[in-house]
């Protein structure tokens, strides 16, 4: 496998093509309904005076994301609701908006939390849509005598749906071919997938090789790579025979129960009124979104597959698995932001209290969304602030570039060329996918642009897969009494699969950074200044 960093800032790269900015895949209606979401249509979207026409994005219309401090300030919340009353709505915090004491970040006031939009009792029937409400708030915050503090209006945003970045062919729909995020969007057509035929996408394989060697007693602290994804499943490489308990110590795989509990609590607070699929723990489940059919869900096994890539490329590293992605490839923006804030708080405490065992060195993100704002100001928003916090602490952040064969900026990868974290630590490392050929050509599905600064193998990747996943698709032929069958396309009991996507290029780059950190010196010293210098040294070595 190959990792290649772009060193020449003037090197030729595909530029953003304005004619294709809104030509992106539309998620299936059943997926939108499952998560209480809709697609923002630029042709019909309400726009306040002075605001730019939006681009396509996917968001949850029944909820805002608002910094905690504004929801706790009754005067500010009252001002927001005074404006929203014009369209028969009001906003209220989801639950108490708080996280569990054991997992509470110190800077909780800056944490974006959900505010539910509700219909006022004295209002006429109204469509609940946070986009329309947000435009009204922006209008009220403009002019010479604004009704609402402009800083308040600027800090409120829709809750986007984020999508993971494996390639899928012909499932569940196709617009022009190749496998997108996470559905097929541009290239070969339904009934085929990237480099494979007969509708195959992820397929089970066997691997004769032994698990990569991992020392029992390392000479120094192991680098920790946090993976925010679909969670984990059983596999012998990580000492997990079943789902009865967490990964054993020393297995190379760990979980974060405190962060997981905080995510669940936040979901439960809004789930009573907003369609919400709960992430109850760190296990990647259910394996199917259609129990009456039994097909393996599009992203089942995604997180463990990534953990296996890290194990292959940097066996001395530990993977910290945090479940934020559902098995259908969807993540809620508020959940991802909460996980990032809690990780930053964990790192900050580890540095302040000299607890190297709590450090996180790299964050790998194989997910993202397309920003609706045509002006590239997303780095000033809530997602950029969460990433900036980690970068400023010296944590390396790696993000997949996306699989839609577009030059449109896919966040958080597109933060790579935008200043975050005060400039003290390295910026986001965006990763596109390479083919597994001798020329290491760029994969046809990969997004590309001047904001993609790294390329790594992301097609035809073999890695670990939960051994207990078996779908209902059967072998085409079976000979009773002779034990002879044709290939079963969704029996993963052998524990391995082959898959494609920038989803798998990103953790390969993260693992290479892990190896560089091991070679850069003693990882036991974790004060902020040392960590930032070490991050720069590791990045410079690649």
MOKATA-V667727 format. One line per field, one symbol per residue. ss: DSSP state (@ for helix, = for strand, . for the rest). burial: 1 if it has 16 or more other ideal C-beta (glycine too) atoms within 10 Angstrom, else 0. Layout:
ss: ???
burial: ???
//
This chain:
ss: ..===............@@@........@@@@@@...===................===========@@@@@.@@@@@@@@@@@@@@.=====.......@@@....@@@.========..........@@@@@@@@@@@.........@@@@@@.========............................=..=......===..................======..=..=@@@.=............===.@@@@@@@@@@@@@@@...........=..................@@@@@@@@@@@@....======.=....===@@@@@@@@@@@@@@@@@@@@@..@@@...====.====.......@@@.@@@@@@@@@@@...=====.........==.@@@@@...@@@.....======.......=...........====...====.....=.......==....==.....=....====..@@@@@@@@@@@@@@@@@@........@@@@@@@@@@@@@..
burial: 10100000000010000000110110100011011111010000100100000111111111111111011100011011001100111110111011100011100101111111110000000001111111111111110000010001101111111111111111110110111111111111000111110001111100100010010000001111111111111110110100100110001111110111111111101110010110101111101110000011111111111111111111111111111111111111111111111111111101100000001111111111111100010110111111111111111111111111111111111111110110001111111111110000011111111111111111111111111111100000000000000001111100111111111111111111111111010010010101110110011000
//
